[in-house]
Amino acid sequence: MSQQQPTVGIVSLGCPKATVDSERILTQLKAEGYHLTNSYEDADAVIVNTCGFIDSAVQESLDTIGEALDENGRVIVTGCLGAKDGVIEQAHPSVLAVSGPAAYEEVLTAVHEAVAPPKHDPFVDLVPPQGIKLTPKHFAYLKISEGCNHRCTFCIIPSMRGDLVSRPVSDVVAEAKRLKDAGVKELLVVSQDTAAYGVDVKYKTEFADGRPTKTSMFGLAEALSELGIWVRLHYVYPYPNVEDVIPFMAEGKLLPYLDMPLQHADPDILKAMKRPGNVDKTLERIKKWREQVPDLTIRSTFIVGFPGETEAQFQNLLDFIEEAQLDRVGCFQYSPVEGAVANDLAEPVPDDIKQERFDRFMQLQQQISANKMQAKIGKTIQVLVDEVDEEGAIARSKADAPEIDGMVFIPEGHHLNPGDFVEVEVFAADEYDLWATPVGEFVPQETSYVELG
């Protein structure tokens, strides 16, 4: 590779928050004149952005680092696993540098040391966290904060990402507008705890777009609701201020979608987890939200086999699932992550019992999901096209977040393009996905795309 255009590759693992970190690193590297690649063999150095949340993610990260070392040899490691002292260095002592999550300056310094910038300019200020995107043109992740103030006993994220630090609302709104102007049709708001946005700055009021806006979930939701594009809220913990954003969904200004990790439904297990534990109130709130927003989609995640979980406590969880009738649900078997307080709270649940409870949980939820999806047959819905192939178009409805929810298959959608909004009529469904046909004559929307990369 010529000295005039040194090349850096990147492998990004883990959650959407890590994806945003990788996008910011790549944007700065390109601004400095580096060529970027997704190939090991064409790179002068490779960055691996790791995940360290659960044991399987740790192993995947270590395996990826090993592969990068074998294929390239010059590897810089960042991300959540990098915050675990000595784990990477012990497994792979030949890596060039190790840093934790969102350590943009450290990563860039390591790159500069490994592969000199084309013009050897001194270190420049980071550009705003937009530019190169690892997602398709028509949707983007919008990270609003770092870290978390809560200390859930099964989670070690605060030890890796630190306490909550909210981005200024003016910066978030400005980034959102840049993304919209570049052709983004859907923003996915992500953080470690979206409902807590702004509490670290005591609801500070700033000026966004020339008007005062509070740095709070309500203030941010209000500002984003005026963009006129799909805005989807993720990682919204069940705190009282959730009620503040429901009216925006009722008015059609935010997508009627709540990603709310509830984790369990037995009061004693929730207490052991250090999670909000008033299950009856949660059910009342869900009922009220659905009365206000009839088409509301609620997505959640749960843990089975938490240390000390009894059969009766697991049954309480099943009873909750039956009554709540949640739309989208993920379930995980408890994994004793190194450093998690929960590991020592009670006797571990045997693996065979965890598996059996997981199977029962998913069997119940799949039936709930199947019933909800069947009820959509014959209805006309709006979808956003993600891709088009020889079998037609693949899209998502307002009820579907990318990568984690279902899809809408449109066999007669060969004439569509990624990023198109289209009305379709549903003619078939399974537990997770829909099949639909376009309604009426489709007229592509005219959008002037600005290349971010």
C-alpha positions as MATLAB code, in Angstrom:
seq = 'MSQQQPTVGIVSLGCPKATVDSERILTQLKAEGYHLTNSYEDADAVIVNTCGFIDSAVQESLDTIGEALDENGRVIVTGCLGAKDGVIEQAHPSVLAVSGPAAYEEVLTAVHEAVAPPKHDPFVDLVPPQGIKLTPKHFAYLKISEGCNHRCTFCIIPSMRGDLVSRPVSDVVAEAKRLKDAGVKELLVVSQDTAAYGVDVKYKTEFADGRPTKTSMFGLAEALSELGIWVRLHYVYPYPNVEDVIPFMAEGKLLPYLDMPLQHADPDILKAMKRPGNVDKTLERIKKWREQVPDLTIRSTFIVGFPGETEAQFQNLLDFIEEAQLDRVGCFQYSPVEGAVANDLAEPVPDDIKQERFDRFMQLQQQISANKMQAKIGKTIQVLVDEVDEEGAIARSKADAPEIDGMVFIPEGHHLNPGDFVEVEVFAADEYDLWATPVGEFVPQETSYVELG';
ca = [
       0.000    0.000    0.000;
       1.399    3.398   -0.936;
       2.538    5.852    1.668;
       0.132    8.415    0.170;
      -2.939    6.419    1.163;
      -2.414    4.086    4.133;
      -5.287    1.653    4.658;
      -7.094    0.687    7.855;
      -9.636   -2.089    8.243;
     -12.249   -2.480   10.963;
     -14.346   -5.291   12.393;
     -17.248   -4.086   14.545;
     -18.889   -6.510   16.975;
     -21.664   -6.143   19.539;
     -24.622   -3.828   19.929;
     -25.766   -0.769   17.933;
     -23.969    1.491   20.427;
     -20.691   -0.132   19.374;
     -21.689    0.344   15.734;
     -22.001    4.088   16.360;
     -18.543    4.105   17.981;
     -17.084    2.373   14.922;
     -18.799    4.835   12.586;
     -17.275    7.748   14.472;
     -13.774    6.243   14.333;
     -14.087    5.532   10.612;
     -15.401    9.020    9.894;
     -12.386   10.613   11.547;
      -9.917    8.282    9.853;
     -11.376    9.100    6.443;
     -11.250   12.817    7.255;
      -7.539   12.386    7.940;
      -6.995   10.774    4.554;
      -6.893    7.059    5.377;
      -8.338    4.538    2.967;
     -10.807    2.191    4.653;
     -11.432   -1.469    3.928;
     -13.266   -4.487    5.283;
     -10.448   -6.805    4.214;
      -7.618   -8.049    6.420;
      -5.119   -8.555    3.610;
      -5.473   -5.077    2.103;
      -5.036   -3.220    5.406;
      -1.910   -1.739    6.962;
      -3.611   -2.253   10.344;
      -6.935   -3.603   11.595;
      -9.197   -2.240   14.347;
     -11.386   -4.752   16.209;
     -14.242   -3.156   18.158;
     -15.161   -5.783   20.750;
     -18.125   -6.779   22.900;
     -17.678   -8.081   26.444;
     -21.200   -8.313   27.850;
     -21.671  -12.082   28.097;
     -19.257  -15.009   27.887;
     -20.207  -15.933   24.317;
     -19.561  -12.352   23.208;
     -16.188  -12.355   24.965;
     -15.213  -15.550   23.161;
     -16.368  -14.186   19.809;
     -14.276  -11.061   20.389;
     -11.169  -13.039   21.353;
     -11.609  -15.335   18.351;
     -11.984  -12.342   16.020;
      -8.843  -10.716   17.416;
      -6.973  -13.990   16.876;
      -8.214  -14.219   13.300;
      -7.158  -10.626   12.611;
      -3.711  -11.324   14.024;
      -3.351  -14.451   11.889;
      -4.517  -12.736    8.720;
      -2.948   -9.306    9.188;
      -0.710   -9.199   12.270;
      -1.169   -5.510   13.132;
      -4.257   -5.248   15.322;
      -5.658   -2.431   17.467;
      -8.392   -3.431   19.908;
     -11.118   -1.235   21.386;
     -14.625   -1.648   22.818;
     -16.193   -3.116   25.931;
     -13.873   -6.106   26.248;
     -10.963   -3.691   26.265;
     -12.248   -2.341   29.593;
     -11.679   -5.723   31.252;
      -8.144   -5.369   32.567;
      -5.719   -7.835   31.067;
      -8.208  -10.118   29.324;
      -7.127   -9.217   25.799;
      -3.431   -8.817   26.606;
      -3.319  -12.234   28.256;
      -5.009  -13.967   25.336;
      -3.286  -11.973   22.586;
      -0.128  -10.234   23.870;
       0.928   -9.148   20.371;
      -1.911   -6.659   19.805;
      -0.646   -3.134   19.197;
      -2.990   -1.311   21.597;
      -6.059   -1.880   23.778;
      -8.699    0.660   24.830;
     -12.218    0.618   26.231;
     -15.532    1.662   24.637;
     -15.996    5.112   23.090;
     -12.232    5.739   23.439;
     -12.035    7.599   20.145;
      -8.870    9.589   20.836;
      -6.994    6.524   22.103;
      -7.921    4.519   19.022;
      -6.890    7.300   16.667;
      -3.592    7.784   18.494;
      -2.912    4.046   18.204;
      -3.676    4.164   14.484;
      -1.368    7.148   14.009;
       1.447    5.268   15.762;
       0.881    2.122   13.713;
       0.191    3.765   10.354;
       1.212    7.388    9.915;
      -1.489    9.704    8.500;
      -0.990   10.631    4.837;
       0.021   14.241    5.551;
       1.416   13.660    9.042;
      -0.817   16.433   10.362;
      -0.968   16.944   14.113;
      -3.963   15.414   15.876;
      -7.104   17.318   14.964;
     -10.370   17.662   16.814;
     -12.893   14.915   16.261;
     -15.613   15.691   13.781;
     -19.207   15.263   14.915;
     -20.301   11.606   15.226;
     -21.745   11.300   11.714;
     -20.315   10.722    8.314;
     -19.465    7.132    7.417;
     -22.327    4.771    8.195;
     -22.197    1.021    8.669;
     -25.951    0.794    8.168;
     -27.834    1.202    4.863;
     -28.479    4.766    3.663;
     -32.099    4.807    4.745;
     -31.694    4.120    8.487;
     -29.193    5.085   11.146;
     -28.515    4.642   14.833;
     -28.565    7.820   16.909;
     -26.669    7.400   20.193;
     -27.830    9.910   22.808;
     -25.678    9.022   25.821;
     -22.890    6.881   27.206;
     -22.912    4.704   30.302;
     -25.546    3.924   32.919;
     -26.253    4.949   36.518;
     -28.032    1.724   37.444;
     -26.350   -1.297   38.960;
     -28.415   -4.266   37.819;
     -26.810   -7.292   39.437;
     -26.605   -9.310   36.195;
     -24.937   -6.520   34.224;
     -21.327   -5.309   34.075;
     -21.836   -2.577   31.473;
     -21.310    0.314   33.959;
     -17.899   -1.126   34.820;
     -17.014   -0.971   31.123;
     -18.852    2.137   29.908;
     -19.051    4.130   33.149;
     -21.869    6.251   34.559;
     -24.457    8.057   32.465;
     -23.175   10.944   30.352;
     -25.896   12.501   28.193;
     -24.976   14.215   24.949;
     -26.187   17.819   24.687;
     -29.649   17.835   23.168;
     -28.544   20.453   20.641;
     -25.808   18.093   19.379;
     -28.207   15.157   19.137;
     -30.832   17.161   17.245;
     -28.215   18.635   14.899;
     -26.924   15.151   14.099;
     -30.462   13.900   13.534;
     -31.123   16.722   11.048;
     -27.878   16.006    9.190;
     -28.847   12.366    8.865;
     -32.326   13.274    7.629;
     -30.861   15.706    5.082;
     -28.572   12.897    3.864;
     -31.553   10.681    3.054;
     -32.073    8.753    6.286;
     -35.737    7.741    6.624;
     -35.551    6.087   10.054;
     -33.624    7.001   13.200;
     -33.108    4.365   15.876;
     -32.461    6.088   19.203;
     -30.012    4.026   21.274;
     -28.248    4.346   24.615;
     -27.732    2.193   27.668;
     -30.826    3.697   29.312;
     -32.871    5.999   27.092;
     -35.425    6.824   29.807;
     -32.602    8.271   31.930;
     -31.440   10.687   29.247;
     -30.660   14.060   30.807;
     -30.841   13.159   34.495;
     -27.084   13.664   34.831;
     -27.453   17.325   33.849;
     -30.650   17.933   35.855;
     -32.830   18.648   32.823;
     -30.582   21.423   31.579;
     -32.239   23.668   29.002;
     -30.319   24.338   25.790;
     -31.093   25.877   22.461;
     -31.694   23.412   19.659;
     -32.611   24.904   16.293;
     -32.882   28.315   17.919;
     -35.419   27.381   20.584;
     -35.099   26.211   24.181;
     -35.183   22.434   24.579;
     -34.789   20.442   27.793;
     -32.103   17.791   27.997;
     -34.548   15.078   29.042;
     -36.271   12.186   27.336;
     -39.353   14.363   26.853;
     -37.361   17.288   25.462;
     -35.446   15.057   23.076;
     -38.572   13.165   21.996;
     -40.330   16.472   21.370;
     -37.474   17.724   19.177;
     -37.093   14.467   17.228;
     -40.842   14.172   16.727;
     -40.730   17.269   14.521;
     -38.347   15.747   11.954;
     -41.100   14.096    9.923;
     -39.292   10.735    9.606;
     -39.546    7.445   11.485;
     -38.059    7.719   14.979;
     -37.834    4.499   16.981;
     -36.987    4.408   20.715;
     -34.792    1.615   22.055;
     -33.703    0.635   25.599;
     -36.473    2.569   27.340;
     -36.512    1.369   30.940;
     -39.947    1.310   32.644;
     -39.648    4.511   34.627;
     -42.485    7.044   35.119;
     -41.283    9.447   32.438;
     -42.231    6.931   29.745;
     -45.726    8.400   30.022;
     -44.290   11.668   28.691;
     -43.528   10.242   25.249;
     -46.698    8.189   24.693;
     -48.655   11.253   23.421;
     -46.076   11.743   20.624;
     -46.784    8.172   19.522;
     -50.528    8.736   19.738;
     -50.125   11.775   17.465;
     -48.067    9.797   14.938;
     -44.931   11.874   15.548;
     -42.873    8.986   16.963;
     -43.178    5.377   15.878;
     -45.639    3.481   18.103;
     -42.839    1.238   19.325;
     -41.299    0.784   22.765;
     -38.223   -1.363   23.297;
     -38.456   -1.871   27.065;
     -36.210   -4.498   28.731;
     -38.274   -5.818   31.671;
     -36.030   -8.858   32.439;
     -38.474  -10.690   34.756;
     -41.879  -10.454   36.429;
     -41.436  -12.028   39.860;
     -41.077   -9.309   42.549;
     -38.342  -11.127   44.470;
     -36.307  -11.881   41.349;
     -36.647   -8.280   40.212;
     -35.476   -7.124   43.631;
     -32.465   -9.432   43.405;
     -31.774   -8.012   39.957;
     -32.119   -4.442   41.307;
     -34.797   -3.760   38.721;
     -38.172   -1.972   39.045;
     -40.466   -4.549   40.580;
     -44.123   -3.458   40.639;
     -45.507   -5.987   38.155;
     -49.168   -5.060   38.669;
     -48.397   -1.422   37.937;
     -46.460   -2.427   34.822;
     -49.507   -4.300   33.537;
     -51.728   -1.303   34.293;
     -49.382    0.993   32.410;
     -49.221   -1.311   29.392;
     -53.031   -1.390   29.283;
     -53.191    2.401   29.491;
     -50.552    2.860   26.761;
     -52.480    0.575   24.434;
     -55.659    2.513   25.077;
     -53.832    5.695   24.024;
     -51.930    4.060   21.146;
     -53.938    1.089   19.804;
     -51.211    0.047   17.350;
     -48.408    0.244   19.944;
     -45.724   -2.440   19.605;
     -43.959   -3.355   22.838;
     -40.676   -5.216   22.615;
     -38.960   -6.650   25.687;
     -36.278   -9.060   26.858;
     -36.309  -11.483   29.775;
     -33.862  -13.680   31.656;
     -34.712  -17.207   32.767;
     -32.639  -19.225   35.201;
     -31.490  -16.250   37.272;
     -29.599  -17.525   40.354;
     -32.088  -18.852   42.898;
     -35.070  -18.724   40.519;
     -37.690  -21.222   41.703;
     -40.335  -22.952   39.628;
     -42.989  -20.752   41.268;
     -41.050  -17.593   40.370;
     -40.650  -18.785   36.803;
     -44.392  -19.461   36.682;
     -44.973  -15.851   37.742;
     -43.001  -14.832   34.667;
     -45.118  -17.063   32.424;
     -48.296  -15.643   33.965;
     -47.075  -12.136   33.217;
     -46.256  -13.019   29.605;
     -49.717  -14.512   29.190;
     -51.417  -11.413   30.562;
     -49.186   -8.753   29.024;
     -49.416  -10.173   25.488;
     -46.214   -8.422   24.426;
     -45.609   -8.097   20.702;
     -41.892   -8.829   20.420;
     -39.972  -10.770   23.055;
     -36.417  -12.018   23.440;
     -35.369  -14.491   26.090;
     -31.927  -15.366   27.445;
     -30.714  -18.033   29.798;
     -28.757  -16.482   32.664;
     -25.042  -16.503   31.973;
     -22.645  -16.060   34.924;
     -20.694  -13.151   33.477;
     -17.399  -12.598   35.242;
     -17.753   -9.690   37.668;
     -21.550   -9.749   37.900;
     -22.908   -9.454   41.454;
     -25.739  -11.886   40.653;
     -23.324  -14.796   40.365;
     -23.005  -14.986   44.153;
     -26.570  -14.126   45.205;
     -27.900  -17.683   45.277;
     -27.316  -21.183   44.001;
     -27.145  -21.338   40.206;
     -30.023  -22.920   38.353;
     -28.850  -26.143   36.653;
     -28.311  -25.856   32.921;
     -30.931  -28.463   32.039;
     -33.585  -26.603   34.040;
     -32.588  -23.286   32.435;
     -32.979  -24.874   29.019;
     -36.343  -26.397   29.934;
     -37.642  -23.047   31.210;
     -36.339  -21.273   28.133;
     -38.187  -23.747   25.901;
     -41.447  -23.310   27.827;
     -41.116  -19.540   27.758;
     -40.498  -19.431   24.004;
     -43.306  -21.882   23.267;
     -45.771  -19.611   25.058;
     -44.452  -16.427   23.459;
     -44.390  -17.938   19.981;
     -48.087  -18.725   20.290;
     -48.781  -15.153   21.417;
     -46.689  -13.808   18.532;
     -48.387  -16.091   16.010;
     -51.836  -14.917   17.102;
     -50.809  -11.269   16.854;
     -49.314  -11.754   13.398;
     -52.333  -13.674   12.100;
     -54.534  -10.753   13.175;
     -52.660   -8.551   10.678;
     -53.737  -10.585    7.640;
     -55.983   -8.469    5.417;
     -54.778   -5.182    6.884;
     -53.034   -2.417    4.953;
     -49.821   -1.163    6.557;
     -46.950    1.139    5.675;
     -43.529   -0.466    5.283;
     -39.979    0.717    4.662;
     -38.038   -1.305    2.088;
     -34.636   -2.585    3.258;
     -33.498   -4.580    0.226;
     -34.616   -6.006   -3.088;
     -33.461   -9.326   -4.559;
     -34.591  -11.865   -7.153;
     -37.446  -12.982   -4.878;
     -38.867   -9.492   -4.395;
     -38.569   -6.806   -1.727;
     -37.792   -7.230    1.953;
     -39.235   -4.512    4.148;
     -40.144   -3.653    7.730;
     -43.300   -2.235    9.258;
     -43.506    0.277   12.087;
     -43.552   -2.746   14.415;
     -40.164   -4.017   13.238;
     -36.718   -2.765   14.189;
     -33.842   -3.884   11.945;
     -31.962   -7.072   12.844;
     -34.002   -7.926   15.950;
     -37.634   -8.045   14.800;
     -39.554   -9.525   11.894;
     -39.678   -8.680    8.216;
     -42.331   -8.048    5.588;
     -41.726   -9.990    2.381;
     -43.157   -8.487   -0.813;
     -42.901  -11.054   -3.656;
     -44.259   -8.509   -6.159;
     -41.853   -5.803   -5.017;
     -39.118   -6.068   -7.660;
     -39.886   -2.508   -8.790;
     -39.183   -1.087   -5.319;
     -35.908    0.336   -4.003;
     -34.257    0.338   -0.564;
     -35.514    3.344    1.356;
     -38.940    3.422   -0.319;
     -42.063    3.764    1.806;
     -44.963    1.764    0.394;
     -48.459    0.736    1.435;
     -49.002   -3.024    1.359;
     -51.796   -5.448    2.146;
     -50.826   -8.430    4.307;
     -51.877  -11.825    2.890;
     -49.895  -14.288    5.062;
     -48.003  -14.510    8.351;
     -46.030  -16.822   10.610;
     -44.833  -16.293   14.192;
     -42.508  -13.412   13.273;
     -42.822  -12.334    9.630;
     -45.457  -11.077    7.204;
     -46.059  -11.490    3.463;
     -47.738   -8.646    1.595;
     -48.520   -7.150   -1.787;
     -48.305   -3.459   -2.799;
     -51.563   -1.517   -2.736;
     -52.417    0.724   -5.700;
     -49.918    2.417   -7.971;
     -46.548    3.031   -6.346;
     -44.810    6.364   -6.944;
     -41.181    6.435   -5.698;
     -40.379    9.284   -3.350;
     -37.882   11.786   -4.674;
     -35.008   12.048   -2.256;
     -31.738   13.842   -2.801;
     -29.186   11.585   -1.145;
     -25.973   13.065    0.166;
     -23.173   10.510    0.373;
     -21.951   10.326    3.964;
     -19.054    7.998    3.360;
];
